[in-house]
Amino acid sequence: MNYPISRGSGCDRRMVGGSPGPPPVDCCVSAFAGFTLIELLIVLALIGTLAAIIVPSFFGQIQKARERQVVVDIREIESKIDQYGLDHLEFPDDLAQIGEDGRKDAWNRPYHYLNILAGGPGVNGKARKDHSMVPVNSDYDLFSAGPDGDSKPPFTAKASLDDIVRASDGAYVGPVSKF
């Protein structure tokens, strides 16, 4: 069996002792084995680019899932409030009357409720208002203050844009920014 002689690699594969044999293991290790610094930097740049694309998308999906959960929660609380209204001929004064006072939104903050029909001092100042400063509900307000936990009655306020609200007397439940 003849082993070819590699030219220019520094490995001498001649027969030793008159019989052909494989060259010693250590003589065939190339001086260029492994990755160069440039190759490693290119791979790291590719990984960084992929991460920059994927990570925001992943966190965006988490945010959307939280918003969907809050919409489901608001619909469930709305159902309980409406059932209470049918049973008692008036809406509850607070969420405790329907057993929802301890319920937290997806950002671990309490839901906000305001019985508009009950009236009382300051109710109109606390009612949620659309872009024309018209109250968005005529019966009651129910909302989550959103990821930032801050909220103001007018939808035009920067603090309100991420709120998840019940509006148009329940015809809309979703982010203020899409109302």
C-alpha positions in Angstrom: 0.0 0.0 0.0 1.5 3.3 -1.1 0.6 6.5 0.7 0.8 9.5 -1.4 3.4 12.0 -0.5 1.8 15.3 0.4 3.7 18.2 -1.2 4.1 21.4 0.7 2.3 20.4 3.8 5.4 19.5 5.8 4.4 15.9 6.3 6.9 13.3 5.0 5.0 10.1 4.2 7.9 8.0 2.9 8.3 4.4 3.8 9.9 3.8 7.1 12.1 0.7 7.4 11.3 -0.5 3.9 7.6 -1.1 4.6 4.9 1.3 3.8 2.9 2.6 6.8 0.8 5.4 7.8 2.7 8.6 8.7 3.0 9.4 12.4 -0.1 11.2 13.7 1.6 14.3 14.8 3.3 15.1 11.5 0.0 15.6 9.6 -1.5 18.2 11.8 -1.6 21.3 9.7 -0.4 24.6 10.9 -3.8 25.9 9.7 -6.1 23.5 11.7 -8.9 25.3 13.6 -10.6 28.6 13.1 -9.0 31.9 12.5 -10.0 35.0 14.5 -11.7 36.4 11.4 -13.9 33.3 11.0 -14.9 33.4 14.6 -15.8 37.1 14.4 -17.9 36.4 11.3 -19.8 33.6 13.1 -20.3 35.8 16.1 -21.6 38.6 13.9 -24.1 36.2 12.2 -25.3 35.0 15.6 -25.7 38.6 16.8 -27.6 39.5 13.7 -30.0 36.6 14.1 -30.5 37.3 17.8 -31.2 41.0 17.0 -34.0 39.8 14.6 -35.4 37.0 16.7 -35.4 38.4 20.3 -37.6 41.5 19.7 -40.0 39.3 17.8 -40.1 36.8 20.7 -40.8 39.6 23.2 -43.4 41.1 20.9 -45.2 37.8 21.0 -45.1 37.7 24.8 -46.6 41.2 24.9 -49.4 40.2 22.5 -50.1 37.1 24.6 -50.4 39.2 27.7 -52.7 41.7 25.9 -54.9 38.8 24.8 -55.1 37.4 28.3 -56.1 40.8 29.7 -58.9 41.1 27.0 -60.2 37.7 28.1 -60.1 38.7 31.7 -61.9 42.0 31.0 -64.6 40.1 29.1 -65.0 37.7 32.0 -65.2 40.5 34.6 -67.6 42.3 32.3 -69.8 39.2 32.2 -69.9 39.1 36.0 -70.7 42.8 36.2 -73.5 42.5 33.7 -74.9 39.5 35.6 -74.8 41.4 38.8 -76.6 44.3 37.1 -79.4 41.9 36.0 -79.7 40.4 39.4 -79.6 43.7 41.4 -80.9 46.2 38.8 -77.8 48.2 39.3 -74.1 47.8 38.6 -71.7 47.0 41.6 -70.0 49.9 43.3 -66.6 48.0 43.1 -65.1 44.7 41.9 -65.3 43.3 45.5 -69.1 43.0 45.1 -68.6 40.4 42.4 -65.6 38.7 44.0 -63.0 40.2 41.5 -61.2 42.7 43.8 -58.1 40.6 44.1 -57.8 39.8 40.4 -54.5 41.0 38.8 -53.8 41.7 35.1 -50.9 40.1 33.1 -48.5 42.7 34.6 -49.6 41.8 38.2 -51.6 45.0 38.7 -55.2 45.3 39.7 -58.0 46.0 37.2 -59.7 49.4 37.4 -63.5 49.8 37.6 -65.7 52.9 37.7 -69.5 52.7 37.9 -70.5 55.7 35.7 -74.3 55.2 36.1 -74.0 55.5 39.9 -72.8 59.0 39.4 -71.4 60.7 42.4 -68.9 63.5 42.8 -66.0 63.4 40.4 -67.2 60.4 38.3 -67.2 62.4 35.1 -63.6 63.5 35.7 -62.5 59.9 36.2 -64.4 58.4 33.3 -62.3 57.4 30.3 -62.6 59.7 27.3 -61.8 59.2 23.6 -59.8 61.5 21.3 -62.7 64.0 21.2 -62.9 64.0 25.1 -66.3 62.2 25.0 -66.7 59.4 27.6 -66.2 56.0 25.9 -68.8 54.3 28.1 -72.2 55.3 29.4 -72.5 52.5 32.0 -69.1 51.7 33.5 -65.4 51.7 32.8 -63.2 48.6 33.2 -59.6 48.6 32.2 -56.0 47.5 32.8 -53.4 50.2 33.1 -51.2 48.1 30.8 -47.5 47.3 30.9 -46.3 50.7 32.3 -49.0 50.7 35.1 -49.7 54.3 34.4 -53.0 55.6 33.1 -55.0 58.9 32.6 -58.7 59.3 31.8 -58.2 60.8 28.3 -57.1 58.3 25.6 -54.9 61.0 24.1 -52.6 61.0 27.2 -49.3 59.2 26.5 -49.7 57.2 29.8 -53.0 55.7 28.4 -51.8 54.5 25.0 -50.8 51.0 26.3 -54.0 50.6 28.5 -56.3 47.7 27.7 -59.8 49.1 27.9 -63.5 48.2 27.6 -65.0 50.9 25.4 -68.3 51.7 23.5 -70.3 50.0 26.3 -68.5 46.7 25.7 -68.5 46.7 21.9 -64.6 47.1 22.0 -62.1 45.6 24.3 -58.4 46.1 23.5 -55.5 48.5 23.5 -56.3 52.2 23.6 -53.8 52.7 20.7 -56.1 50.7 18.4 -59.4 52.3 19.4 
